[in-house]
Amino acid sequence: MNFEYLCSYLAELSLLEYGMLAYLPSTVAAACVSVALFILVHAAPEGCPTWTPTLAHYSGYMPRDLQHCAQV
């Protein structure tokens, strides 16, 4: 599964959820990346990326900051 397509799909699904209005768009986008990484790691654990320091630096979020948004 293509990572970018999965992120886009999750972002589009978030547009349908009224509860997602409580979050900043950057939080929703970072949560979509986090969930996509989680799905890909569990689908094929060998060689799949995880939340890296580079992602944390450029997004401004740590995985623990995105946990509630990702669960919604």
N, C-alpha and C positions, 0 to 999 in steps of 0.2 A: 504494500500500500504506500502510495506516495505521501510523504510527510506534509507537503504544502497543501495537497488536496484535503487531507484529514483536518488540518488546522482550519482551512476555509469552511469545510462542512460544519465543524463544531461552532465556528463563529456565526454561521448562518442559523444554526439551531438556536443559538443564544438570542437571536433577534425575535424569536417566537415566545420567549419566556418573559413575562411581566416582571418577575422577581429580579431579573438581570439589570433593570433600570437603576437599582441601588448601587451599582458598581460603575466606576469610571471605565471608559472604553479601553484604556490602556490595561486596566486590570483584567477585563474580559479577554482581551487579546493574549495577554501573558498566561492566563488560566487555560485558554485554548491550546497554547503551545505546550503547557505543562501536561494537560490531559492527553494530548496527542503523543507526547514522549512516553507517558505512562503506558498507553495502549501499545505502542510499538515495542517497548522494552518487554512487555509481557507476551507479545505475539512472537517475537524472535529475540531472546535475551542476548545472544552473542553479537557483539559489535554494534549495538544500537546506542545512540547518544542518550545522555541524561542531562539534567539541568546543570549547566557548566558555569564557572565563574564569569565567563564572557557573557552568557545570557543574563546573569544576575547584574552585571555591570551595565549593560545597555538597556535592559528593561527596567532596572531599578527595583526589582522584586526578587525575593527569595521564595522558594517553594512553600514555606510555611505561611507567607503572606497571601498566597493564592488559594490556600486549602479550602476556605469556605466558599469562595466564588466557584472553584472547580467542582465542588460537590453540588452546588445549585444547578 
